[in-house]
Amino acid sequence: MTENSPPDPSGIDAAVQRTVQFFEHLRPGDLADLGQHYAAQAVFKDPFNEVRGLPAIEGVFQHMFVSLHEPHFIVTQRVVQGPHCFLTWDFVFRFQRFSPSQWQTVRGASHLLYDEQGLITLHRDYWDAAEELYEKLPVVGRVMRWLKERARH
């Protein structure tokens, strides 16, 4: 394939499309299918976790479903270059314990690296835990907003 060739629908573009569909429709029962998207020894890292392997990655997502009401992702952009993909997304959810009726949104991005089989070998999430999460909590949020105000020039 040359640099100006159209994308190969059976290659990385198809893998990225499967990944986007998977995350946008992810439900607890879908976690058994992680092996169709992640390599066996894939690495997952976000502001709270750094794990390796399908069972550990599944544990991160299980915790998400236990801790939050109706969590779901909305992929807003994607950039693909070779085996690398960069997705921007909105993660929408309601807290279990704090304001369970109020929807929250965390905006972030994921760097994904695919192997030759179209499986994710690296999944690294980037998002600001202070602004996107802590500031939305009742007590901690007040402290975080106060600190943020003090840090501004």
N, C-alpha and C positions, 0 to 999 in steps of 0.2 A: 504494500500500500504506500503510495507516495503522500507527501505532505498535503497535497490538494485533493486527494481522493475523498469521496464521501465516507462517512463513518461506516464501519463494518457492523451491521445490526446484530451479528452473532458475537461480537467482541465486547470491548469495554463499555460501549454505549448501551448495549443490552443489559450488561451487568449493573450499570448505574441505574437504568430504568427499573430493573427488578428491585434494587435496593430502595429507591425512592418509593415505589409501590408498597414494599414491605413496611417501611417506617411510617408512611402515612396511614396505613390501615392496621398497624400493630395492635394486637389484643393479647391478653394473657395466654390464651390457647395457642397462639402462634409461636411462642417461645421454643416449642419443640422443633420448629423448622429453622432455627438459627444456623444449623449446619449446612443449609442450602445457600447461605449468604456469607458465612464466616468460615475461614480455614480453621482447622482443629486447634492450632496453637496461635490464633490471632491475638493481638494485643489491643485492649480497650483502655483509653485514658480520658478522664474528664476532671473537673476541679476537685472531685471527691474520691475518685477511684483510679487505680491503675492495676489492671488484672490481665492475666494471660489464660487462654484456653476457653473453649465453649462453655463448660460448666460455670466458670467464674463470670463470664460475660452474661450468661443467662441469669445468674444471681443478681447482677446489677439491674437488669430489666425487671426481674421479679420484685425486687425491692421498690422500684418505681411504681409498679402496679399496686403494691400493698400500701404504700405511703401516700399516694395521691388518688383523687377522684378523677376518672375519665381523662387520663393523660393522653395526648396525641400530638403528633408532629405535623407541621405544614411546611413542606420544602418550598422555599421562595426563589432560590437561584441554584444553578449548578454550573461548575466549570470543570471540564475534563481535559487533561493533558497526559497522554500516555497512560500509564497504569494509575495515575493519581486523579482523584476527584475531590473537589471542594464544594460542599453543600452549605448554603445558608438556610436557616430554618427558624420557625416560631414553634416553641413548645408550649402548648396550651393545657392547663390543668386547673383543678381546684384543690386547695389544701384539705386534708382530712380533718385537722384539728383547728386551724385558724381560718375564719371566714369561709366555711365550706360552700357557701352559695355564691361566692365571688370568683369569677374566672381570672386566672393569672396567665401572663405570657412572659416567657423567657426567650430572648432572641440570641441566637448563637450560630455557630458554624462547625462543620465537621470536615476533617481531612481524612479521606479514605484512600488506602493503597490496596490495589487488587493484584492477585497472582494470575498466572496464565490460565487458570480454570475459571476466572471471573469471581473468585472468592475474596473477601476482605481479609487482609493480613494485618492491617493497622487501621484502627478507628480512633482518632483523637478529636475530642470535642473541645471547642473554645467558647467560653462564655464567662461573663463577669458575675461571679457568685454574689459579690457585695451588692451591686446595683440591681441585678436581675432577680435575686432571691432574698437575701438578708434584709434589704430595705423594705420588703413587702410583709415581713413578719411584724406583729404588733409591738413588742417591747424592743427587740433587737433592731427593728426598722428605725425607731426614733433615734437610737444611739448611732446607727450607721449614717442617717441623714445629718445628724449633728456633726459627726466627724467629717463627713464630706464637705459640709459648709465651712468648717474650720480650716480644711486643707486648701480651699480655693484662695486665689490671690485677691 
